[in-house]
Amino acid sequence: MEADKITSPIRIGTRGSRLALWQAHHVADKLHEAGMEVEIITITTKGDLVLDKSLDKIGAKGVFTEELEESLRNGSIDIAVHSAKDVQSTIPDDLELLAFMEREKVHDVVISFNPTFKLGEGPQIIGTSSTRRRSLLKRFYPDIITSECRGNLQTRIQKLKDGQYDAILLAYAGVARMQYDHMIAQHLSLEEFIPAAGQGSVAIECAKTLAFDKKNALREVLNHNETYFCLVAERAYLRTMEGGCSIPSFALATLEDNKLNLRAGIISLDGRDLIVEELTGTTAEAEAMGEQLANVVLSRGGDRILKQIREEKA
Ligand SMILES: NCc1[nH]cc(CCC(=O)O)c1CC(=O)O
């Protein structure tokens, strides 16, 4: 079936945060350009409701995805749109990731109302809810005090405005998409702050039972091949590390001249123990590279860090 032969509107399921809606509209625009009718359906997830707990304490996997996945199963939506970073490393058997959209810049940024703010200059309180960012801050800026900062981007920026922190750390992608660029005080280097697997890309999920022709038409319009291979590698790494967002692991794949490069690692919660390894291969090896690199990281001390994190959390 060609795109122009799909007659009923594609029902796009999304969370209700402004960033989620931006992503859903981004998908809708692409499908529309390709001649498809679309409908956006907003669904509230547990991650949107429970704002007083750190993500690693809510515990359940897929706090931002569960309700959307239920809607895919019962057929009330055709596709679910997620920040790729928020999608569990293993998705349920009856669902599949249909596409990864072209990535935005992948790095983290410092957001502050003080335009001359720089990390590490004097005593500072930094808001972040990510164990990865917290651990990396402790390593590279040992004098910094980190403080929980959850909620959607608007909520976090409001907390910053209220004076709860001197600055907060966010992914550039969300900041750019919400047009908060003017509040960026510092761009963090990819050498030190390796992003979380999937950061900056939008993932499209569907039920395996979605009509074959519909899947093909959607994939054709929404998938970005280069991004796809990078995310396959990063997500294979995450899965093999037994990731989940509570583990401070990170992975960044890049593709240049048909060579896939994967840099990934893990850091202890106190920031003292950092392991970063790197691998180069072909796009056909993306999945295997992720698995292999995870095993290298595990064998070079990653298993020790994971064990220590599990003990600290227990
Ligand atoms: N877990 C929250 C989340 N999921 C995706 C993004 C940012 C945009 C992206 O990486 O696609 C964010 C916020 C952040 O980390 O700043």
The ligand as a Gaussian input file, in Angstrom:
#p B3LYP/6-31G(d) Opt

LIG

0 1
 N       14.027000      11.443000      30.673000
 C       13.490000      12.695000      30.275000
 C       13.870000      13.083000      28.894000
 N       13.634000      12.282000      27.840000
 C       14.124000      12.903000      26.714000
 C       14.648000      14.116000      27.096000
 C       15.304000      15.132000      26.236000
 C       15.180000      15.002000      24.759000
 C       15.797000      13.767000      24.174000
 O       16.875000      13.285000      24.580000
 O       15.200000      13.273000      23.219000
 C       14.481000      14.248000      28.470000
 C       14.868000      15.385000      29.323000
 C       16.372000      15.572000      29.474000
 O       17.099000      14.601000      29.661000
 O       16.808000      16.716000      29.435000

